[in-house]
């Protein structure tokens, strides 16, 4: 039986390649039917904003990758409520509809449910 994997994405979409790498791991894992979840934490929640202008920073928009996660079987998507609130973001205004917003104490329980955790 394959081990489950939680990817914790903590980087903003424009701070370097980390955000893209986290999504690429998620897409690859989903393609191989790996039980997988993604948690957007700290500046990682900024990846969830719609209508990003990545081209102005000479980067590629990550919105299509986020939308493709579900097609690749990655349906367990989570965001930290505290991280959203600290950045003035409303869960209803995010680009991912199937996102579950978790409180801090729920995040610890989430991490415990997975066999392996990668923080990027």
N, C-alpha and C positions, 0 to 999 in steps of 0.2 A: 504494500500500500504506500503510495507516495506521501511524503511528509508535507504538511501545510506550511505556507510561507506568508509572512506579513511583511510588506514593504512600507517603511515609514519614510515619507518624502518631506524633508524639512527645508528645502531650498526654494527660493523664488524662481520663477521661470526665466529671469534675466540675469541671475547671479553666476551663470556658468553652465556647464553641461550636466550638472547633477540632476536637475528636474527631468530632463529628457532621458537620462540614463535610468532613472527610477521607472518612468513610464515604459521604456523599452524592456526592462526586466519583467514588468507586469504583462506586457503583450507577449513576450516569449514564453513566460510561464503559463499563461492562458492558452497559448497555442498547443502546449504539451499537456493540457488538462491537469495542471498542478493546482491543488486547492490553494487559492491565493486571495489575499486581501490587500488593500492599500489604505494607509492612514496618512492624511495630509495634516501636518503639524507645524507649528511656528510659521515661518514665511512660506512654507509649502502650500498653505491655504490660498496664497495669491495665484497659484496655478489654476484655481477654480473660477477665477473671474472671467466673465464673458468679454468679448470684443477687445482682446489685448492687441496692442500695436507692436508686436515683436519685430516687425520689419524695420521700425525706426531705430531699433537697437542692433540691427543686422543679425537678427536671430529668427528662427522659424517658430511660428505659432504652434503651441502645444494642444490647442483645442481639439484638433482632429484626432490626436493620439488619445486624449481623454475620452472622447466619444467612442473610439474603437475598443476600449477596454471591455465593454459589455459584449461586443460582438465576438471577442476572444474568450469569453467565459469568465471574465473578472467582474463579478457583480457585487462583491463585498467592498464597497468604497466608504470610507469614513473620514470625518473631519473633526478636529478638536474645537469645541464650542468656545473655549477660552481664546484660542488663537484667532478665531473669526471675530470675536468681540473686541479683542485688543487692536484689530486692524479695521474696525468699523464696518465689518462685512455682515450682511444678512444672509442666512442660509437660503432664503427664497430667491435671492438674486444671483445664485451661482449657476455655472454652465452645466453642472452634472445634476440630473434630476433624481437619480437613485441613491444619492448620498445620505448616509446616516450621520447625524451630528451627535457627538458623544461628549459628555462631561468628563472632567479629569479622572474621577474615580472609575468611570467606565472604561477608560483607556487602559488602565492597569489590567483589568479583567480581560480585555480584548487581547492584549499582548500574551497573556497566559494561555489563551486558547490555541495559539499557533505553535507549531513545533520549532520553526526557525523564524528569526526576525532579522531583516536587513534595514539599517538606517542609512539613508543617503541624504 
